[in-house]
Amino acid sequence: MHRILSKDILAPDVARFWIEGAHIARKRKPGQFVIVRTSEDGERIPLTIADVDKQRGAISIIVQGVGKSTKQLNALNVGDAILDVAGPLGRGTEIHPNARVCCIGGGIGTAVVYPIACGAKALHGQVVAIVGGRTKDFVILEKELRAVVDRVIVTTDDGSAGAKGLVTDALRGLLAEGATFDEVVAVGPLPMMKAVVALTKPLGIKTTVSLNPLMVDGTGMCGGCRVSVGGEQKFVCVDGPEFNGHLVDFDELGARLRAYREQEAESLRLYNERVACQAISN
Amino acid sequence: MAKKITQKTKNAMPLQDAVARAHNFEEVALGYPVDLAVLEAQRCIQCKNYPCVSGCPVEIDIPKFIQEVAERNFEGAFKTLMDRNVLPAICGRVCPQEEQCEVKCTLGVKFEPVAIGRIERFVADYASLLKFADDTPPAPPTGHKVAVVGSGPAGLTVAADLAKMGHGVTIFEALHKAGGVLVYGIPEFRLPKAIVAGEIEALKRIGVEIKTNHVIGQIFTVDELFTELGFEAVFIATGAGLPTFPKIPGINLIGVYSANEYLTRSNLMKAYLFPVSDTPTIRGKNVAVIGGGNTAMDAVRTALRLGADNAYLVYRRTRREMPARREEVEHAEEEGVQIMMLAAPTAILADEHSRVRAMRCIRMELGEPDSSGRRSPVPQKGSEFDIEVDTVVFAIGQGANPLIRNTTPDLPVNKWGNILADDATGATQKPGVFAGGDIVTGGATVISAMGAGRKAARAIDRYLKNPSADGYSPTDV
């Protein structure tokens, strides 16, 4: 059991938790994830480790409530415990010293990009972060990034914060200004990552993406998280989660993510009904 | 010895009705009632040279426990079993007895052998019903500490044996539940999870500590188990956990699974109870499972129970070459599984939503024997045909999981990534590190993994007392 030490709301339906996990905190490298489970019949949910506090023996996870399992997780509060937390899983980010890196986070993807940006700074890199969201409310970790990296650019679809437009517009702007990068790290919705890759590939800028496919065990056993990278079969849980974005088959991954759409909707409907019933009976 | 044989055939195992059981996850085989178990035990002629024992990887005193059942001394029989085998309810259900103890039974020379496995199961179930405890006191604590990586059959056996010798044992399990393949792989209808949980509880009672959600290679490396946690020996039993897929088009379509994923979703995550449980699975109407082993049988029978109208088992050789237990193949057919022999998939075809709509197969013929001694399947040109399916499950073997290998560079492995370990002791070339089960042999059986655990326990005990006692012997590779 891993006790929840703190919780704050970063955006609508997006919560940041600090939870007990001394051994995980000690071993974790940026880019790695944990698998959590909140109840006996619950799903195993893969989540990036957003931050660690070795002194306190704690790890931070950021959860967007989308389906039943993530909403159920987000309903937990300080003092509650998470039944299972397994990790750190996956390979850590390969960060090169002194690299010029552009870290692009879209929505909840910023939670994945943040530790990578911190890691790059720790290795004396020059880091620019581009953080995108649908509106002002969906831009997360801006303050945290400003405290760490050299420059932060915010974009929103409606212009309610930062520049109106997409993260790719901001990247295009930076490149037009003459900025040069050894590497771009982009994490966010699949269409966003695909758009970034479409921009960087012709320019030959190394681009790393972090993938979040369907996953069960997270240790290489089930093969459910397989993706095609450069025509080869890779298991995200043990070979990733980060890959060369220029080689990832995003369309195939997108289709696989929709495998259980109907079941997920049904599960969420039943959950919402139950929550509504409880609210009435209270 | 001068016993007269009055019954030439085994007493049949009562089974759940085939039509009913194809639609539920309750246990298929119901077990012998008391009188039938005694009757079957009385078939044993108590021959002098008891060849059955040499067929048992954990060397149970088979004639003794059978005799005790024949005399209705069930508690005595249970103690005899527990003396050599801490998982009798599991072994009585999933061991391939027909290839091990029973194939060597003297009675079997002329008639059907004694149903040793069924009697073993009876004793274990009867004991748990009446709550007989194994009250043999464990040896006094030795102060030595051993880490076991993986809680499947090999890990559980080595842990039990070492704990009985008085050593401190901690099992590290990557998943949230202990049992390894016994809980994620073998379905409820063949091995109820409550049985596994019961036998694991018994291990905890003799002092074995189990840490779930601990992925060794990630949270601690093998070296850190020694240096940071103070273990003096490590036994690696991580199983064969990396699914393989053929290199054919369509392998990443929605509805294509490895048997591991299909079975893990259903067994460990209870997807058959969805939406009561939270993990979904595709409940295909027409399901093809590729393979001919026990895992393939488990997957195809699961497909029926998840509601398939047609559950096909597609195998590239013939029934004769199938590695699955014959009893399992028979049970599958009784339930309605349709076996397609001499066929192999060449492509999986998609609908417009990237979901499986059909599988293209090619007919095979058996050619010359290959290195395994089995006649190898040869594709017949121009014989392709399509079968309409919406779900495809591959049960065609497992590779070695890379997590330990990647983080323990001084632990030699073979070209398939399996750990090199001495056959007789489980010793690897890395001092203090032992290994056994599927991570060494590749996919095999529950009992052979237990046999490896048993041998390793003795070797680890010797090693703890004298670290230069056993070594890795390369001639065994």
Chai-1 contact restraints between the chains, C-beta under 6 A:
chainA,res_idxA,chainB,res_idxB,connection_type,confidence,min_distance_angstrom,max_distance_angstrom,comment,restraint_id
A,H23,B,I219,contact,1.0,0.0,6.0,A-B,restraint_1
A,K27,B,I219,contact,1.0,0.0,6.0,A-B,restraint_2
A,R37,B,H176,contact,1.0,0.0,6.0,A-B,restraint_3
A,D41,B,S277,contact,1.0,0.0,6.0,A-B,restraint_4
A,G42,B,D278,contact,1.0,0.0,6.0,A-B,restraint_5
A,E43,B,D278,contact,1.0,0.0,6.0,A-B,restraint_6
A,E43,B,T279,contact,1.0,0.0,6.0,A-B,restraint_7
A,S69,B,D278,contact,1.0,0.0,6.0,A-B,restraint_8
A,D84,B,H176,contact,1.0,0.0,6.0,A-B,restraint_9
A,D84,B,N213,contact,1.0,0.0,6.0,A-B,restraint_10
A,A86,B,N213,contact,1.0,0.0,6.0,A-B,restraint_11
A,A86,B,V215,contact,1.0,0.0,6.0,A-B,restraint_12
A,P88,B,Q218,contact,1.0,0.0,6.0,A-B,restraint_13
A,V216,B,T264,contact,1.0,0.0,6.0,A-B,restraint_14
A,T219,B,A174,contact,1.0,0.0,6.0,A-B,restraint_15
A,T219,B,V215,contact,1.0,0.0,6.0,A-B,restraint_16
A,G220,B,L242,contact,1.0,0.0,6.0,A-B,restraint_17
A,G220,B,N401,contact,1.0,0.0,6.0,A-B,restraint_18
A,M221,B,G241,contact,1.0,0.0,6.0,A-B,restraint_19
A,M221,B,N260,contact,1.0,0.0,6.0,A-B,restraint_20
A,C222,B,N260,contact,1.0,0.0,6.0,A-B,restraint_21
A,C222,B,E261,contact,1.0,0.0,6.0,A-B,restraint_22
A,C222,B,T264,contact,1.0,0.0,6.0,A-B,restraint_23
A,G223,B,P243,contact,1.0,0.0,6.0,A-B,restraint_24
A,G223,B,S258,contact,1.0,0.0,6.0,A-B,restraint_25
A,G223,B,E261,contact,1.0,0.0,6.0,A-B,restraint_26
A,G224,B,E261,contact,1.0,0.0,6.0,A-B,restraint_27
A,E252,B,N252,contact,1.0,0.0,6.0,A-B,restraint_28
A,A255,B,S354,contact,1.0,0.0,6.0,A-B,restraint_29
A,A259,B,I254,contact,1.0,0.0,6.0,A-B,restraint_30
A,Y260,B,P280,contact,1.0,0.0,6.0,A-B,restraint_31
A,Q263,B,P280,contact,1.0,0.0,6.0,A-B,restraint_32
A,E266,B,P275,contact,1.0,0.0,6.0,A-B,restraint_33
A,S267,B,P275,contact,1.0,0.0,6.0,A-B,restraint_34
A,L270,B,P275,contact,1.0,0.0,6.0,A-B,restraint_35
